[in-house]
């Protein structure tokens, strides 16, 4: 399954609300933590959410948080495709001063 687009992500959240359950949401900080998180979702046969903070994205992007966030999203798309679970990717805890550039 691909990384969830906006409509699929909304459906995931609506399904969880209707079923009174939550999805695991994991902050990732590197390709290693992304790989481990995606494999964990696949092994549990659970859809889930991958989150990246401004700091984590800045680290991956060599100082450029936006480039790092895009890289995380691209890696998630590539790595998640064969796993058979749906993964939402979003930023987490963006402070107000980082919102416009992130």
N, C-alpha and C positions, 0 to 999 in steps of 0.2 A: 504494500500500500504506500502511497506517497505521503509526504508531509502534508498535514491538513491545511487546506486553503481556508479563507475566512468563513465560507458557508459550512464546511466540514467541521471546523473548530466550534462554531456556534452550535451545530448539531451535537457534537460531543458533550458540550456543556449542558445543553437542554436535556440530553439523554441521562446525564448524571443527576441533574436536578429531579427529573421525573422518577428516576430509580432510587433516589436518596443515597447516592454513593459519590465518592470523589475519585479523581484520577491522581496518580502519583505525579508530583511536579518536582523536578530535580534541577538545581542550579548546576550548570556545567562551566568549567573554567579552562578546558583544554580538549584536544582531540581525544585524549585518553579517557577523560571523564564522560565525554559525549559517547564514545564507543561503549563504555561500560554501562551507561544508562540505557542506551538503545538495546543492547543485548539483554539487560535485565528485563526490560519491557517485553521483548520477544520471548524470553524463557518463561515469563509469567503469563504470556499470552494476554497482555494487558495494553490497551491504548494508554498513552501518557502525555505529559507535557515536559518539554525541555525549556529551561529558562536561562538567560544570560544577563548578567549585570553589566552596567557600564564599565566597571573596572575589569571584569573578565573579558569583555569585548575589546577594550583598549589594549589589554595584554596580548590577546591573540592578534590584533591588528597592528602591532608594533607602535602603539601610541595613538592610533586612529580607531576610535570606538565604533564608528559607523562601518568602516571596512571590516573590523573584527566581527561585528554582528552579522554582516552579510556573509562572511566566511563561515561562521557557525551555521547559518541557515543553509548554505550550499553544502557543507559537509553533512548536515543532518539529512538533506534530500538524497544525497548519494549513498550514505551508509544505511539509511532506513528502508530504502526501496525493497530489498529482498526479504525483509524481516516479517512482513505480514501483520503488522500492527499500525495503527494510526497515531501519529505524533504531532502534537501542537507545539510550535516553536514561538516563544515570545520573549520580550525583554522583561526584566524584573527590577523593580525598585529604581527606576530612573529618577534621579533628583531633578527638581524643576529646572535648574540651570543647564541640565544636559538634554532636555527633551527636544529642543529644536534641532540639534545636531545629531541626534541619536534616533 
